[in-house]
Amino acid sequence: MPEPNLELPELNPIIHGKLRLALLSLLATVEEAEFTWLRGRTGSTDGNLGAQLMKLEEAGYVTVEKKFVQRKPQTLYRLTEQGRTALTEYVQALKQLLGAAIEA
Amino acid sequence: MENETTERDLRDRLDLIENMIAEGRRKSESWGWAFVLWGLAYYVAFFWGNWGHFAYAWPVTVIAASLLTMLGFWRNGSKGRPNTTLGRAIAAVWWTTGLAMFILYLSLAFSGRLADYHLSVAIAGAMLGAANAACAAMLRWMSQFLCAIVWWSTCVAASFGSASQTTDAFLGAIFLCQIVFGIYAMTLEARRRRQHEALHA
């Protein structure tokens, strides 16, 4: 009988938050996304969304660009390579943990 | 019990990732209108050209349709819809095909070598078939591949058929692959939007 929990990976706490995980997953599919689009897809409030995006930005997982289009302010977010790698590693860890939970 | 909660939580996280990825990919497939627009443009140019203004019917209509298409996609973009690599690849197939056809036909028209009606339709059929097939391969979409087959059949019909058969094949392909396919794509897009709204209501 193998020891199930000896080499199990830890889940990245920055990504583990549901909204942050949703944001990274969304940004993984597009080249860049506007704040309002992310808000619409996640159904979150402006304040919460802004706070979670800031955490992701501080971790180096997303970059932000602010500009004006037709005189309206636009905030664009992009997933960085570091963010993509972190998300991939998170998914692998999640699958590994889920496999261990099923086997246990 | 703790294990059950943990497992459920992990599954929730995986479901969330899957749903968000599907959500992100769904976003920009709003181009059925462009097929309908170009179908109507082909009809306008064809009948206008046959009315005796062939020299400028096609270039004027194609330029007008291109401007309307750019305006439409620009409006979609300004609504905050983001770009995807797949979306950019599909757009590239269409604009390069369109530009190639425009340069080819304009050059042949100015040089006076656009005399063969059959050849003109056959080239258009082959190129539009290739563009549809490339997009169908990228999207893994059988309906669009059927459009490619219809365009390539038009190419064959124009090569071997009479003038009236060539016209019938060309007008029929425009109807099926632009108007009908465009409306079908718009219907799918509207259904997806409704499903999305119901999910987020």
Interface residues (C-beta under 8 A of the other chain):
Chain A: H16 K18 L21 A22 S25 L26 L27 A28 T29 V30 E31 E32 A33 E34 T36 W37 G40 R41 G43 V69 Q70 V91 L94 K95 L97 L98 A101 I102 A104
Chain B: N3 T6 E7 L10 R11 R13 L14 L16 I17 M20 I21 E23 G24 R25 K27 S78 G80 R81 P82 N83 T84 T85 R88 H200
